[in-house]
Amino acid sequence: MTEFRFGTPGDIRFGAGLGSFAEADLAADLGPRILMITDPGLTALGLTRPAIVNLSQKAAVTVFDAVEPDPSLGTLAAAVAAGKSAEATGVIGFGGGSSMDVAKLAALLLGRPQELAASWGVGLASGPGLPLVQVPTTAGTGSEVTAVSIITVAGDEKRGVVSSHLLARRAVLDPDLTLGLPAPATAATGIDAMVHAIEAYTSTSPANNPLSRMLAKEALAKLGGHIETAVADGQHRTARAEMLYGAMLAGQAFANSPVAAVHALAYTIGGFFHIPHGLSNALVLTEVLRFNLSAAAEAYATLGPCAFPDLPRGRAPETAEAFIAALGALSARLGLPPRLRDVGIPADALGDMASAAMKQTRLLVNNPRTVTEADARGIYEAAW
């Protein structure tokens, strides 16, 4: 076994009701002035209210709830300004991946002022940031346990900061916060988590490690076994809990063994057309995996039975093909649009998308098979 390093939050709490912060110690490290970063939808639903009420008994709470999907640099700047005005001593990210990504960078920039332009990429940010607690409300991104933040820049380009300084001090996972999430969002975020596990397992990054691969397989078992129930019944507590747990495991896996071409091509879809990230992944997933078959058939054959225990088993190429077909059939059963054209992407945009996807070098370098611009164009065309 080769040497490896594995990073994850110092404290992970999992349990129904924890997201209300009724337990005083959950926010004890955040100090007397807390900045909560969330989105307007959660505020409108009242999902953040119990946490705000309980936190306000112990600290001054400033709520920034203007985070949008695919958050922009402007949104990040506004969140940092809110934190500076409140003289925040700690940050809570409460919501989906967008809110948690903004919270990561806001905590970083509030704790150690620095030029964000010099922090894009891997290991370039300096710290420490303010103490950070992350509370996911979807079972998908795994952002609560990752050291990655993605922000949309220059209109349609997604850019990432990867740094151990972005890791939360604590992740609080409350499956009750995911109850009632609409079926389309449950499906898309669930597929996103499955992609995290698949790409973490097959990543060619030097950081790929046996712990990430173990977590990826367990994540696929949880996600594959419960996603259809969670989509069909938004109040099914067991399925919701298993999905949240599986998404966290997948997050830990890819936080240490980074993702690859599915995400690279999906980021471009989201940047160009503002398609939700999970759905963007689903739209290109099977075609990227087919492209990778010549280099990753053995790995896909190993992963297939984790997600689909009844998958026919035989030689690796056949099992891998069956795995890819099963993923496509699952997306269809979940009601996700099957093709790029079904979400309004015109054929004449595919060339520009392929060119833009090549900027995602941080991700493409981890793919089992080298992806050229012509390859990216071919994958988009196959998915169209």
C-alpha positions, 0 to 999 in steps of 0.5 A: 500500500502506498502512502496517502493522506485523507482529509475530512472535517474534525467532527461529523454529527448525524441525527434527526433534529440536529439542524435546529442547533438545540444542542448548544455545543454544535455552535460552541466554536463559532464565537459570539457573532455568527454569519449564516449563509443560506438561500431565499427558498429555505428562508421562505420555507422556514427551514432555517428558523429553528436554527436561527431561534436557538442560535440567537439565544447564544450569539448574534446571528446575521443571515445572508440568504441571497445565494443562488444556484451556481453562485457568482463572484458578486454573491460571494462578495456580498456574503463577505461584506455581510460578514465584515459588517457583522464582525463575524466570528464564525460561519454556518453554511445552511443549504445545498452545495451552493450555500455551502460553497459560498460559506467556505470561501466567505469563512476563508476570506473573512478569516485571512484576507487575501486575493481570491484571484491568487487562490483559484486552483489546488493548494493556493489559498492561505488560512486559517479561515473563520470556524465553519459549520456546514449543514446540508439540506440535500443529499447530493453534493457532499460539500459539507465534508469537502475542501472544494468551493466552486464559483461561477466567474466571467458569466459562464465559467465555473472556477474552483478553490481547493484547499484544506483551509476550506474544510468545515470544523464540523458537519451537521447532518440532519435527515429531517432537513431533506424531508419533502425535497421535491422529486426532481431535486432529489433525483438530480442530487442523488445522481450527483452523489453517485457520480462523486462515488464513481469518479472518486473510485476511478480517479487517476489522481495520485491522491486516489487511495484505498479509503476513498475507494472503500467509501465510494463502494459503500456510498453507491450501495446506500445511494443505489439502494434508496434513491428510488424510494426517496424520489417516490416518497419524499417523507420516507425517513429511512430512505432520506437518512440513507441518502444523506449518509451515502452522499456524505460518504461519496463526498469524503471519497471525492474530497480526497480522490478528485472527480474527473470528466463527468464533472468537467463537462457538467460544469460547462452545461451549468455555466452556459445554460444554468442547468442544475448541477446534478442534472448536468451530471446525469445528462453526460454520465453514461456517455462519459463512462462509455468513452472511458470503457477502454481504460476503466472497464475493470473498475466499472465492473467492480462498482456495478454490483455495489449500486445494482446488486442484481446486475448480471455478472460476467467478464469485466467489459460486459458487466461494465456495459451493464452498469452503464446501461443500468445507470441510464435506466435509473435516470429514466425511472427517476424522471430525469430528462435523458438528453441535452436537447430535452433541457433546451440546449441547441446543437449549435452550442456543442462546439463552444461547450467542448472548447469551454470544457477544456478549461477544466484542467483541474478535473480532466487530468483525473479522468481514466482516459485523456479527453481532447476537445474533439472527444468532448464534442463527441461526448456532447453530441452523443448526449444530445 
